[in-house]
Amino acid sequence: MSNPIIELKRKNRTFNSAWLRTYKGFEDCPEEEAEKIVEQLQQLADIVCGHVQRTEHERTDQKGF
């Protein structure tokens, strides 16, 4: 059973150094540093999404759904 709140909705977005530099405070960020930050953000997103999915799965198991 899927939960529409946590379903992955893919948009054709590219998360790269150019994308990061569109945000206030990152406009002058060097290319190499921006790439590292984007990679760290992607890793954080993977961790958070995985946690939300596991937590939701555990809740539905406990309710017997």
Wavefront OBJ file of the C-alpha trace (Angstrom):
o trace
v 0.000 0.000 0.000
v 1.464 3.326 -0.991
v 1.102 6.633 0.734
v 0.577 9.566 -1.644
v 2.365 11.881 0.779
v 5.681 10.059 0.414
v 5.426 8.779 -3.145
v 8.316 9.899 -5.270
v 7.208 12.469 -7.781
v 9.859 12.815 -10.410
v 10.234 16.001 -12.315
v 12.881 16.370 -14.927
v 15.076 18.470 -12.689
v 18.809 18.627 -12.675
v 20.429 19.218 -9.337
v 23.912 20.503 -10.027
v 26.198 23.381 -9.169
v 24.334 25.761 -11.499
v 21.045 24.903 -9.752
v 22.613 25.479 -6.322
v 23.943 28.882 -7.319
v 20.400 30.091 -8.035
v 19.823 30.219 -4.259
v 20.654 33.241 -2.129
v 23.991 32.808 -0.421
v 25.338 30.369 -3.016
v 25.610 32.751 -5.978
v 29.407 33.013 -5.738
v 30.077 29.460 -4.589
v 33.039 27.922 -6.469
v 32.160 25.100 -8.883
v 33.970 22.359 -6.974
v 32.477 23.353 -3.631
v 28.996 23.642 -5.157
v 29.283 20.125 -6.588
v 30.242 18.756 -3.165
v 27.302 20.534 -1.528
v 24.862 19.167 -4.117
v 26.215 15.658 -3.526
v 25.778 16.089 0.237
v 22.217 17.350 -0.256
v 21.406 14.320 -2.417
v 22.790 11.991 0.250
v 20.748 13.762 2.920
v 17.608 13.493 0.777
v 18.205 9.739 0.361
v 18.565 9.318 4.128
v 15.441 11.338 4.924
v 13.312 9.616 2.271
v 14.497 6.194 3.417
v 13.656 7.045 7.021
v 10.172 8.299 6.111
v 9.471 5.186 4.064
v 10.670 2.845 6.840
v 8.710 4.731 9.481
v 5.537 4.634 7.384
v 6.046 0.928 6.682
v 6.476 0.229 10.402
v 3.289 2.163 11.205
v 1.215 0.236 8.690
v 2.653 -3.053 10.003
v 1.644 -2.127 13.548
v -1.903 -1.252 12.475
v -2.276 -4.535 10.626
v -2.809 -2.992 7.199
l 1 2 3 4 5 6 7 8 9 10 11 12 13 14 15 16 17 18 19 20 21 22 23 24 25 26 27 28 29 30 31 32 33 34 35 36 37 38 39 40 41 42 43 44 45 46 47 48 49 50 51 52 53 54 55 56 57 58 59 60 61 62 63 64 65
